[in-house]
Amino acid sequence: MTGTSKGMKRKNNLFQQIISIENLHLADAHARKGKGHQYGVITHIKNADNNIQALHEMLKSKNYHTSEYTTFKVYEPKERLVFKLPYFPDRIMHHAIMNVLEPIFNNLFTADTYSCIKGKGIHAAANGVKKSLQDKPNTQYCLKLDIKKFYPSVDHVILKQILRRKFKDRDLLWLLDEIIDSADGLPIGNYLSQYFANFYLTYFDHWIKETKQVKYYFRYADDIVILSSNKPHLHELNAEIKSYLNTILNLEVKGNYQVFPVDVRGIDFVGYRFYHTHTLLRKSIKKRFAKAIAKHKNKNTIAAYNGWAKHCNSKNLLKKILANDSI
């Protein structure tokens, strides 16, 4: 597999850290934050110590199996099938794994990887794009693309091979394989899925940055933006990206990819539309917030809107929405 040697020292003896009673209690504390009202959490708390001990024994004897998923659909920002696991043992288990693996994963990700990483969310991505656009001569053109049905399309065989490049702890790999094989692709909603997704693309990220020497590259989940002074170069790079993703990772780029001048169209990315001179809120986001505020007018909704608005040129916008004017 094409990639780099960065962070490639293989990690061993992690399983024992994950299954320790101390780590399982810590995972329980992390997993229940803000979820204390949920039935599964309330039920678990009544018998927490015994449950943690039982989970420890399950893992130690390798009798742990992922529970049955329940699924439901969400429709914003787009229709998706979301998978949900019971709080005990599964959601505690996922947090126990990430307590140990998260710093290892994060150390491997490039600086241009965003989404589901602490300090690397939507606004960090937006700020990165805005900073790059200050170099106007080298950001005249944009290549924008995304991956077709990314989460459902992740190939288990390839993901396991990539994990084995980084980890040699057989017990850990047994546990990760068990979770990977619990559903097709990567189930949206699993705490681990978001890290597996970034990990699946991390060697691609390094290939873009180090082999292809791309300076202005941003990836938020499977949405990719690349900036350049050279339009033909972006078309060539797009062809190479499609080939890499298809042959190395068994992924397909959507047919709606675009190469365009930044100042003609603006870059529609992470909820904003970016130009060299200013940044606007995406129209669908504006409409959604206007609708939410008109419906509820609660402090949380307005605070959430302010969070989006303060990262773009939004003078008078909030005033208009609160006055229920059309945007």
Steps between C-alpha positions, in 0.01 A plus 500: 500500500628845406583708805777637716702380794366774732390357832542148371661346808259216576330509836483200733358411845206738477223248566586464870481878542159506332342222709635613837235567765633856539467574128152345481383722789651802325326399175171473686545853637579636152218310328230620738589873479184687404314169467389453861131521404520205257334175603810289427718722716250509788470118491879456489566736792292278729750220450807684368778327695373150420451594135854634469636183660290287263626698197859455619449122526326489160796670336762305691345169386422638151128435543406856411273535196344816364134527595213532252467842340184705491474740207316821422506759223604864525421750227724798580735595344418203276319170534713241679446174683641528853600194705473484876645252751401440864681712757626188680717333391560648157514876536718463811719263300547750216605771744741259670667435165521868411642596841810308390497528120388861449845657556655238271247572223530877544878483474465330163246740348630790291439860605250522211265231638185631667173354638454313830847596628537717810574857394458408132130552437303716257634834618863385498450385140334832410785696657753288308331574168478874578869511593603323177294744291725781622751360250288616208744425213525130601130449577336621180339163422328234706454126455203386707396136525353247735480123526191307399327345805824511694404338832303211345779446242794449737652162416552286812791303354688818409423668834634197687816502286557868576449438873760225486750749362465696822416241766654159569316422825302189399247533780430862403463400134252226602290763678516753215415228245199397710369857495580556130313183399192588706344689206559571132736787425535735796172549687422872537439567870772274640754699702780292346375541142604864475858410595508196274379727217782751550751218545380335177591817308808607694757343265314664212539832686875441536523406131330828406723708726834326472506315168285741298635802692159670525525810719133596538301188580202463733303185578193501723384135521465416128466860371825613339615846390831567322616849396755590233610767254483247217168374364643226269705370795181459705339300220807272486501465878131413499567212259782374724282527811220302334749230403660485848169480686366238264803271476641537853188552713217366282320837519327699227507876454156648434440615144417855613863604565583856391803705397417872499630854564456582869377856449239404242319235703640495851598182686195327653657313794415425867188718496658810350573648159856635486634777273832683512334813634230363728324191640125440496277254679366226273141579396363170633655575843346849502159359415525227761590744776234749393244220513623376840501847652156584360370177647666502843680830560693334784840607632678180392390538138611864490833410665555224243427743219740754647765226505464458125454869422809625683724303261374683193400844372155510658435865583127560542421138410394397849292818530315406182436144612379606843267749333374204295592675174570300188868440430 
